[in-house]
């Protein structure tokens, strides 16, 4: 029996998050320039998004570019900043066919006007779609996100629009980039690293983690099935005891 057939469709994780790691190492192993790894990683994102949609996953968040990635060489950053346009042009038809909604999480003050316009255009064009929601995290850092949420709440208190005693978990969540998405059920990181790297720290509070040595460009549908099978073997008690 194939691995896909062993997946219990009634317990598919609602929200999967993936740290797309290993593009550069994938390219290096093949004696290719790093940008080829990023290009292949972008191609793979479409494949995995559509596969997740067909499995019944409702939300997929991907770590495309972190707030710390600005420290990379300028030529690599310049290439990465061109990928949103490539992504829009090459994948819009497939995403339209499968009714994929696309949203973006992260800072927008450091992106080019072209990319900000693209983000606004894609979000507006896909906002009414009913299929999987793809959340692309670009110039994203969870510590910054949480700090900005706290500052926003503090301003509301200062302005008299909110009482301190009314601040709770739900109020905090309503000020995060992901306020319209449920918490993460399964977090996957590729390429063998075992850390979160400032990704969705609030949202993965009770997520199951799955780490694989497979580089992101080589991460196939079968690897996604394996991660989901791992998730389905876990007993999720959310801090409680087994009934």
For each residue, the residues with C-beta under 8 A, 3 or more apart:
1: 5 6
2: 5 6
3: 6 7 222 225 226 229
4: 7 221 222 225
5: 1 2
6: 1 2 3 225 229
7: 3 4 12 55 225 228 229 232
8: 11 12 232
9: 12 55 56
10:
11: 8 232
12: 7 8 9 55 56 57 228
13: 16 57 185 186 208 228 231
14: 57 58 59 182 185
15: 57 58 59 60 61 181 182 183 184 185 186
16: 13 52 57 59 60 61 184 185 186 187 188 227
17: 60 61 62 63 184 186 187 188 199 200 203 204 207
18: 48 60 61 62 63 187 188 189 190 216
19: 63 187 188 189 190 193 196 197 199
20: 23 41 45 62 63 64 190 216
21: 189 190 191 193 215 216
22: 25 26 37 190 191 192 214 215 216 217 218
23: 20 26 27 34 37 38 40 41 215 216 217
24: 27 28 34 37 38
25: 22 28 29 37 191 215
26: 22 23 29 30 37 40 41 215 216 217 218
27: 23 24 30 32 33 34 35 36 37 40 217
28: 24 25 31 32 34 37
29: 25 26 215
30: 26 27 36
31: 28
32: 27 28 36 37
33: 27 36
34: 23 24 27 28 37 38 76
35: 27 38 39 76 79
36: 27 30 32 33 39 40
37: 22 23 24 25 26 27 28 32 34 40 41 215 217
38: 23 24 34 35 41 42 76 79 80 83
39: 35 36 42 43 83 86
40: 23 26 27 36 37 43 44 217
41: 20 23 26 37 38 44 45 216 217
42: 38 39 45 46 83 86 87
43: 39 40 46 47 217
44: 40 41 47 48 216 217 219
45: 20 41 42 48 49 62 87
46: 42 43 49 50 90 91 94 95
47: 43 44 50 51 220 221
48: 18 44 45 51 52 60 219 221 224
49: 45 46 52 53 60 95 100 132 134
50: 46 47 53 54 94 98 100
51: 47 48 54 55 221 224
52: 16 48 49 55 57 60 132 224
53: 49 50 56 57 98 100 131 132
54: 50 51
55: 7 9 12 51 52 224 228
56: 9 12 53
57: 12 13 14 15 16 52 53 60 132
58: 14 15 132 133 182
59: 14 15 16 132 133 135 181 182
60: 15 16 17 18 48 49 52 57 132 133 134 135
61: 15 16 17 18 105 135 137 178 181 184 200 203
62: 17 18 20 45 134 135 136 137
63: 17 18 19 20 66 137 140 197 199
64: 20 83 136 137 138 140
65: 69 80 106 137 138 139 140
66: 63 69 137 139 140 141 197 198 199
67: 70 106 107 139 140 141 144 198
68: 71 141 197 198
69: 65 66 72 77 80
70: 67 77 110 139
71: 68
72: 69 76 77 80
73: 76 77
74: 77 78
75: 78 79
76: 34 35 38 72 73 79 80
77: 69 70 72 73 74 80 81
78: 74 75 81 82
79: 35 38 75 76 82 83
80: 38 65 69 72 76 77 83
81: 77 78 84 111 112 115
82: 78 79 85 86
83: 38 39 42 64 79 80 86 87
84: 81 87 88 115 118 119 136 138
85: 82 88 89 114 115 118
86: 39 42 82 83 89 90
87: 42 45 83 84 90 91
88: 84 85 91 92 118 121 122
89: 85 86 92
90: 46 86 87
91: 46 87 88 94 95
92: 88 89 95 96
93: 96 97
94: 46 50 91 97 98 100
95: 46 49 91 92 98 100 102 126 134
96: 92 93 99 100
97: 93 94
98: 50 53 94 95 131 132
99: 96 129 130 131
100: 49 50 53 94 95 96 126 129 131 132 133 134
101: 126 127 128 129 130 131 132 133 134
102: 95 122 123 126 133 134 136
103: 123 133 134 135 136 180 181
104: 119 122 123 135 136 137 138
105: 61 135 136 137 138 140 145 177 178
106: 65 67 137 138 139 140 141 177
107: 67 110 111 139 140 141 144
108: 111 116 119 139
109:
110: 70 107 139
111: 81 107 108 115 116 119 138 139
112: 81 115 116
113: 116 117
114: 85 117 118
115: 81 84 85 111 112 118 119 138
116: 108 111 112 113 119 120
117: 113 114 120 121
118: 84 85 88 114 115 121 122
119: 84 104 108 111 115 116 122 123 138
120: 116 117 123 124
121: 88 117 118 124 125
122: 88 102 104 118 119 125 126
123: 102 103 104 119 120 126 127
124: 120 121 127
125: 121 122
126: 95 100 101 102 122 123 129
127: 101 123 124
128: 101
129: 99 100 101 126
130: 99 101
131: 53 98 99 100 101
132: 49 52 53 57 58 59 60 98 100 101
133: 58 59 60 100 101 102 103 181
134: 49 60 62 95 100 101 102 103
135: 59 60 61 62 103 104 105 178 181
136: 62 64 84 102 103 104 105
137: 61 62 63 64 65 66 104 105 106 140 177 199 200
138: 64 65 84 104 105 106 111 115 119
139: 65 66 67 70 106 107 108 110 111
140: 63 64 65 66 67 105 106 107 137 145 177 199
141: 66 67 68 106 107 144 145 198
142: 145 146 196 198 199 200 201 202
143: 146 147 198 201
144: 67 107 141 147 148
145: 105 140 141 142 148 149 176 177 202
146: 142 143 149 150 176 201 202
147: 143 144 150 151
148: 144 145 151 152 175
149: 145 146 152 153 172 175 176
150: 146 147 153 154 172
151: 147 148 154 155
152: 148 149 155 156 175
153: 149 150 156 157 162 167 171 172 175
154: 150 151 157 158
155: 151 152 158 159
156: 152 153 159 161 162
157: 153 154 160 161 162 163 164 167
158: 154 155
159: 155 156 162
160: 157
161: 156 157
162: 153 156 157 159 166 167 171
163: 157 166 167
164: 157 167
165:
166: 162 163 171
167: 153 157 162 163 164 171 172
168: 171 172
169: 172 173
170: 173 174
171: 153 162 166 167 168 174 175
172: 149 150 153 167 168 169 175 176 202
173: 169 170 176 178 179 202
174: 170 171 179
175: 148 149 152 153 171 172 179
176: 145 146 149 172 173 179 202 203
177: 105 106 137 140 145
178: 61 105 135 173 181 200 203
179: 173 174 175 176
180: 103
181: 15 59 61 103 133 135 178 203
182: 14 15 58 59
183: 15 203 204 205 206 207
184: 15 16 17 61 187 200 203 204 207
185: 13 14 15 16 207 208 231
186: 13 15 16 17 207 208 209 210 227 228 231
187: 16 17 18 19 184 196 199 200 204 207 208 209 210
188: 16 17 18 19 210 211 212 224 227
189: 18 19 21 193 194 195 196 209 210 211 212
190: 18 19 20 21 22 212 214 215 216 219
191: 21 22 25 212 213 214 215 216
192: 22 211 212 213
193: 19 21 189 197 211
194: 189 211
195: 189
196: 19 142 187 189 199 200 201 204
197: 19 63 66 68 193
198: 66 67 68 141 142 143 201
199: 17 19 63 66 137 140 142 187 196 204
200: 17 61 137 142 178 184 187 196 203 204
201: 142 143 146 196 198 204
202: 142 145 146 172 173 176 205
203: 17 61 176 178 181 183 184 200 207
204: 17 183 184 187 196 199 200 201 207 209
205: 183 202
206: 183 236 238 239
207: 17 183 184 185 186 187 203 204
208: 13 185 186 187 230 231 234 236
209: 186 187 189 204
210: 186 187 188 189 227 230 231
211: 188 189 192 193 194
212: 188 189 190 191 192 219 223 226 227
213: 191 192
214: 22 190 191 218 219 223
215: 21 22 23 25 26 29 37 190 191 218 219
216: 18 20 21 22 23 26 41 44 190 191 219
217: 22 23 26 27 37 40 41 43 44
218: 22 26 214 215
219: 44 48 190 212 214 215 216 223 224
220: 47 223 224
221: 4 47 48 51 224 225
222: 3 4 225 226
223: 212 214 219 220 226 227
224: 48 51 52 55 188 219 220 221 227 228
225: 3 4 6 7 221 222 228 229
226: 3 212 222 223 229 230
227: 16 186 188 210 212 223 224 230 231
228: 7 12 13 55 186 224 225 231 232
229: 3 6 7 225 226 232 233
230: 208 210 226 227 233 234
231: 13 185 186 208 210 227 228 234
232: 7 8 11 228 229
233: 229 230
234: 208 230 231
235: 242
236: 206 208
237: 240 241 242
238: 206
239: 206
240: 237
241: 237
242: 235 237
243:
